[in-house]
Amino acid sequence: MVKPLCKEQMIPTVNGSFPGPTINVREGDTLVVHVINNSTYNVTIHWHGVFQLKSVWMDGANMITQCPIQPSNNFTYQFDITGQEGTLLWHAHVVNLRATLHGALVIRPRSGRPYPFPKPYKEVPIIFHVRLLELRPAPVSDAYLINGLAGDSYPCSQNRMFNLKVVQGKTYLLRIINAALNTHLFFKIANHNVTVVAVDAVYTTPYLTDVMILTPGQTVDALLTADQPIGMYYMATIPYFSAIGIPASPDTKPTRGLIVYEGATSSLPAKPLMPAANDIATAHRFSSNITSLVGGPHWTPVPCHVDEKMFITMGLGLDPCPSETKCIGPLDQRLAGSLNNRTFMIPERISMQEAYFYNITGVYAGDFPDQPPVKFDYTKFEQRTNSDFKMMFPERKTSVKTVRFNSTVEIVLQNTGIVTRESHPMHLHGFNFYVLGYGFGNYDPIRDARKLNLLNPQMHNTVGVPPGGWVVLRFIANNPGVWLFHCHMDAHLPLGIMMAFIVQNGPTPETSLPSPPSNLPQCTRDPTIYDSRTTNVDLSY
């Protein structure tokens, strides 16, 4: 039971805590987590941002790399954490359970190895999340929380606020995580700057700022020096509403915590001046100014040669409204997700990883296109032709893109305005990617390609595609298996803004897909599936 506002709620939790427990490891450790499902829900746990080298079966993507852990069942995740340092998160990967089933995953350097910045006096996880009114396919929330507390902007919460006690002159490493389901969040501390030193567990060139933006699923490590007069200072988050043409709610409240200096007496805390909720320029300035720490721990240069080039249009489309049903979407239809005019259908009877490993057909199609079927004015969509009409109604299909082991893949993600132009946080499982450039409007392969950063681009596992704009990503496909690429807004998961990559085996057993663990959860007890996995069974549905 939790009571962030006026009423107690029964919610799913991990080990009885909300947010869930912080997991602390060092780079090079092997992490073993026993998951015992005492809830009434199917569940998987995804280790968001962990590479899972040689351990794709442990990724925890429901129906992609495993079937869910059913109620009264258990499963043990075991994997190495190598080549990464910083802050990541773990969360459930079934429906909207990650609203409450999540926590920090802190990866420190190996023993004896320093941070590439001055050692902080203290490290502090700060998790942003939501209070749900209902746990359902379209979740409803009424408050944002900082470390489980709503703060004094909300009723019944005036005395329940996250407090960070600091000593004047000391420096603190804030490990900030946006675990909110569907919302980008601005974050600011009154009268203080912070220095960003890592994003998504990748070290950055130190970047001084007074405001941050985090998409759902992103993390930021930032140094805060208590360099102001002794007193109390609010920290605050507010939602960033990026959808163009849709006004932000005038009732939007900040969610606040407190920085309390040692020796401070009771006084009115200083308040930060927050950006407007639709301040696209501030969001873009922060997102596009981060660069990687060249020569820092685990840094690798950008590969210059590209083997696979993809141009992916992304956003919302429409799905025909069933007869005798009233739909409230545009043109009286239902909303649908779209990547290159495909709405992804999640398999229902067996995971894609098992289907790939055992060569089971009928589960997915290897035909995800490298280009959209039609070229059009992506950001200023107007239905003028039959081709334009086709782009409004994406094809429903479980599509994958197969790439060779160790190939370099470049993706231009082009936001569309078919329904509305808004920022979508795209998350790639199993890899970090270089973010070579951001921009607005339609991507120009000549003009914009000249502006790409090939020297010190930021690296992410989750990136916000600007509303009515584009990003260019590049990654090395050095991790065999099936890897999900999807919008990390929970409301958009059931809409199908996703696809999957299959990375083929390398030339040696060390670079090939390992066998599944013997206790991998099963989706069904139907023996015609699991007793016939090597006989090319067709599971079309």
N, C-alpha and C positions, 0 to 999 in steps of 0.2 A: 504493500500500500504506500502511495506517495500523496503528498498534499502540497503541490507547488502554489496553488491559489486557494480558493475558499472551500473546495470539497475534496475529500479523499478519493483516490482512484486506485483501482486494481489494474496493474500493468505487468506485462512480462518483463523480467529483469534477469541479469546474470549475477549469481551469488547474492541476490537480494539487494543490490545497489544500483542506483541510477544517478549519473551514468555508471557503466560497468567498471570493473577494476582496471587500473592501468597495468599493462604488462611491460616490464623493464628487461631489456636484453642488451648484449653487446654485439657489435658486428662480428660475425664469425660463429655465433652461438647456434646451437640446434634448439629450436623451440618445440616443446611437446605440450599440447593442450587437450585435455579430456573433456569432451562435451557430452553432458548427460541431459537428455531432453525430458524434463519433468513437466513441460507445458502441454497444452492441448493443441499446439500448432506444429506443423512441419517446419524444420529450421535447417539452415546451413550457416556457417560462419565464414565470411570472406576477410582475408588479411589484406586490406586495401593498400595497394602500393608495393607489397612484397613481391619480389621478382619470381619466387617459386622456381628457381633454376633446378631442373631435374626433379621437380615435385609438383607438376601441374595438377595432379589428383588432389592436392591439398588446397587449391585456390578457393574452394568454397562457393563457386558460382552455381546457384541452383539450376539444375537441368542442363548446365553447360559442361561443368567438370564433374559433377556428382548429382545423384538423386538426393533428396532431402533426408535429414535424420528425422524419422517419424516419432510421434509421442511414445514415451516409455522405452526409447532406444538410445543408443550412444554411439559415438565415433571419436577416434583420437586423431587429431591433426598433428603431424610431425614434419618439420621442414627446417632447412638451414637458412640463416639470414646472412647473406654475403654481399659485399659491394654496396652497402647502403648504411647511412648514418643520418639520424634526425628523427622527426616525428611523423608517424603514420597513425592509422587507426584500424581497428577491427570492428566489423558490424555484421548483423544478420543480412542474408541475401535472399530472403523470401518475402514477397509482398511488401508490407510496410513495417515489418518487425524491427528494421534497423532504427525506427524512431526511438525505441527504448533499449534495444539490445546493441550496445556499442560502447567503445572505450578507447583509450589512448594506447598506442604501441610505440614505446620510446626505445630507440636504437642508439646506444652510446658507442663511442670508439672502443676498440679493443683495449684491454688493460695496458696502461703505460703510454698510450697514444693520446695526444692532446686534441682539443678542439682547434680549428683554424681561426679562433678568435679568443680574446681573453677569457679565462675561466670565470663563469658567473658565480656570484655569492650563493644563489639558490636557483633551482629550476621549478617552474610552475606550469602544470597542464591547465589549459583553459579550453573547455569544450562548449560550443554553442549548439543548442538543440531546441526542440519544440515540445510544448505540452499538447498532447493529443486529447481531443474530446472523444473521438471514436477511432478504433483501429479497424479500418475497412479499406477496400480497394482504392477509394478516393478519400484519403484521410482528412480529417478536419482538426485544425489546431487553433488555439486562441491566444497563445503566448509563446514568446521565445525565452529561453533560459540560458543562464551562464552557470556551468557546473551544477545543474539541477535546480537552480534558484532563479526566480523571476524578478526579484528586486522590487524597488519601491515605486515603480511606475504602474503596478497592477494592484487591484484590490486584494486584501487579505495577505499581502506579501511585503508590507512596508518594513517589517523587521526581519525579513528573510532574503538576504542579499549576500552574494559572494564577496568576501573581504580578503584582499591581499595586503598583509602587513609588511611594510618595508622599512629599512633603515636608511636614513639619509646618506647619500654618497655610495651606496652599494648598487651593484648591477645584477639584474635578474633575467634569466632566460625564460621567456614566455613561450610555451609550446601550445600553439593555438590550432584548434581543430573545428571545422564547420561540419557538424553532424546533423544540421537541420535538414529535413527531408527534401524540401523543394526550393529553398530560398538562398540566394546570394546575400551576404551580410557585410555591411560596412562595420569597421571597428575602430574606435578612437579612445584616447585617454586624455582627459583635460590637462592642458598646459604641459604636456610631455610629448617628446618625439620618441620613436623607437628606431632601432637599427635592424633591418631584416637581414638574417644571416643564412637562412635556408628556406626553401619551399619544397613541399612534397618529398622531404628527406633527401634533398640535393643542396649542397652548399652554394651560396650566392656571393657575388661581390657585395660587400656591406652597403646597404641602401637605407639612407636616413629618410624617414617619413613621419607625418603626424596622423596618417589615416591609412587603413588597409581595406581591401576587399577580398573576401574568400567565397568561392563558389562552394556548393555542397560537395563534400569529399576532399576539399583542399586543406592543406596544413601550411602554417607559417611558423618558423622559429624566429623570434625577435628579441633583441636585447633592450631592456628597459633600465635606464639609470635613474635612481631616485635623486634627481638634481634640483628639485624645486623646494621652496620653503616648507617647513614642517606644517602639515595640514592634511586634509582629506580631499581626494580628487575622484570624480566619477570616471569609470570606464563604461563605455556604452556600445551597443550594437543597434543598428536599425536595418530593416530589409532594404535591399536594392531591387527595385521594380524596373526591369529593363525593357519590358514590352512596349514598343513604340505605338503611340496612339491610345494606350490604355492608361488613364490617369492613376497615380498612386493614391491610396486611400488617405484622406485627411486625418483619419483617426489613428494612423500609424504611431505607435509608442516606441521609444527606445527601451531596450532592456539594459539595466544598469547593475554594475558592481562597484566596489570601492577600492581605491588605493589608499591605505591608511598609514601615514608615516608614524614611526615610533615617536612617542612624545606628543602626538596631536591631541588637542583637547576637543571636546564636542563643539562642532561648528558646522555651518552650512557648506557642504562640499562644492568645489568648483565644478562647473558643467562644461563638457566639450561642445563646441559648435559642430554639429553633425552635418554631413552633406545632405542635400535633398535626396529623397528616396529614389528619384529617377535621374540622378546625376551621372550620366553616361561618361562624361568627360573625365571625372575624377576616377571612376572605376577603370577606364581605359588607361589613364596615366599611370596608375599603380601597376596594373597588370603588364603593361608593355615596357616598363622601365627596369624590370628585374633582369639581371644577367648572371650567368654562372661564374663560379670562382675558378678561373683557369689555373690549372696546376694544383688545385686543392685535392683533398682526399676523394678518390673514386672518379675524378674528372676524366672524361675521354673527349677527344676532339670530334667535331662533326664529320661524318663520312661524306666525302665529296662526290663519289660515284653513287648514282641512284639506279637500282635495278627495277623497281616497280613504282610507277606514278599513278596516283588515283586522284580524281576530282569528285568529291562527295557533296551533293546538296543535302542539307539537313534542315529539319524543322517540323512543322505540323501540317498535316493534310486532313482529308476527310474520309470517312468510312460510311457507305450507304446505310441509312437508317432502316432497320427491319420494318416490314409492313406491320401495320396496326400498333406501331410504337411511336411515341412522341419523343423526338430528340431535340436537344436544346443548343446544339452546336451551330456554326454558321451554315446558312442555307438549309436549316432544319436537319442537318446530318450529324453524325458522331465524329469526334476528333480521332485522328490516327497519326501515328508517328511516321516519319519518312526519312530514309537515307537512300539517295538515288532512286526515289520512287518505289522503295521497298519498305513494307511494314513487317518487322520481324515477328515470327510466330515461335514462341518457346515450345520445345518438344514436351510431350506429356507422358510418354511411356518409358523413355530411357534417355540418359544424358548423351549429349553430343560427343563428349569425350569417349564414352564407351562405344558409341556407334562408330566413331573413327577408328578406335583401337582394334575393335573386333570386326571391322569391315561390314557393318550392318547397314543395309541400304534403306531408303525411304524415310530417314530421319531428317536429313537436311539436303540441300542442293548446293553444289559447288559453283554457283553461277552469279555471285554478287558482282555487279558491273563496276568497271573502273571509272565510268562516266555516267551521268544521268541520261535517260533515253532521249531527252529533248533539251536543247539549249534555249534559254529564255532570259528575260530580265529578272534575275533571281530575287532581287531585293525590292522590286517594285512590281510585283506580280499583278497582272490584270488578265482575267479570262477573256481572251480574244479569239482563240482558235480551238479546234478539237484537240490539238496537241497540248495546249495549255490546260484544257479541261482534264486530260489524262493525268497531268501532273498533280491535279487536286486530289485524285483518288489513287493512292499508292497500292501496289500489288502486295497481297498478304502472303509471305513466304519465309521459310527458314533458310536464309542464304548465307554462304560463307565465301571468303576469299582465301585461296590457297597460295602460299608463298614458299619459296625455297629456303632452306636453312641458311642462315647468315646473310641473307639478302638484305639490302637497304630499301626501305619502303618510304615513299614521300606521299603525304596526303594533304591536299588542299580541302579544308572544310569550309563550305560556302553556306552561310545562313540564308534562309529564304523568307520571303514575305507572303507565302501562299495563304496562310491564315493570319499570322502576326509575326513581326520581327522581334525576337527576344533572345537574350543570351542563353545558350545551352551549355552546361558543363559536361564535356565529353571525357570519359574515363576509359583508359586502356588497361586491361588486366595483363599482368606478366611482364610489363616493360615500362621503362621511362621513355619519353620522346623529347627530342629537341623541338622547341617552339621557335621557328625561324623568323616568324613575323606575324603581326596582327594588322588588320585594316578594316575600313568601312566601304560599303558599296560592293560591286561585283569585282572579284579578283581578276586582275589583268596579268596574264602569264608573261608579258614582256616588261611592262612598266613596274609591276609590283615585285617581280622576281629579282630585279636589280637592287631592291631595298632589303633583301633577306639577310639576316645576321648569321654568318657562317663561322664567326670567330669565337664568340662567347654567349651563345643563346641560352636562355633559361631552359631548364629541363623540368618536366612535370610527368605525373601519371594522370592528372585531371586538368583540363584547361577550359576556360570559358570562351566560347565563340562569340565575338561581339554581336549585338543585335544589328541585323542588316549588314553584317560584315563577314570577315573570313579570318582563318588562321592557317599557317602552313606548318605541318609537323613532319618529322623524319625520325625513324627508329630502325634499329638493326634487329632483324628477326632471328635471334640466336637462342631461342627457347622453344623446343618442339612441343606441340600440343594444340589444343583448341582454346582460344583466348577471346573473351568477350570485349567488345568495344561499344560503349553505350552512353546515353545521356544519364547523368547521375542525379536527376531530379526524380524522386519516387513517383510523382504523378505521371511522368512520361515513360516509366518502365512498362506498364501495361499497354501503353499506346504503341510500343514497338520501335522507339528511336534507338535501334541497336543493330549490330551485325556481329559476325565472328570471323576471326582469322584462324586458319589452320597453318601452323608452321611445320613443314615436313622435317623428317629425321635428317640428322647430319650423317657423316660418313662412318662414324664409330659408335660403339655402344654408349660411350660417354655423352655423345651428342644426339642420342635417340630417345624417344619416348619410353619412360619406364613402364613396367607392368603395374596394374592397379593394386592397391592394398587388398588383402584378403577380406577385410571387414568393411569394404566400401558399401555404403547404404544402397539398398535396392529400391527401385520405384514400385515394383510389383512382385508378387509371388508367382506370376505366370511362368511355369517352367518352359513353355515354348519359346520364351525370350532368352532366359538366362542359361538354359541348358543347350542352346543352339547358337551360341554367339559366334562360332566360326563357320557357320554354314550359310552366310549371306541372306539372313532372314529379312524380309521386307516389312517394315513397320509403318507404312504410310497411314496417315489418319486425316 
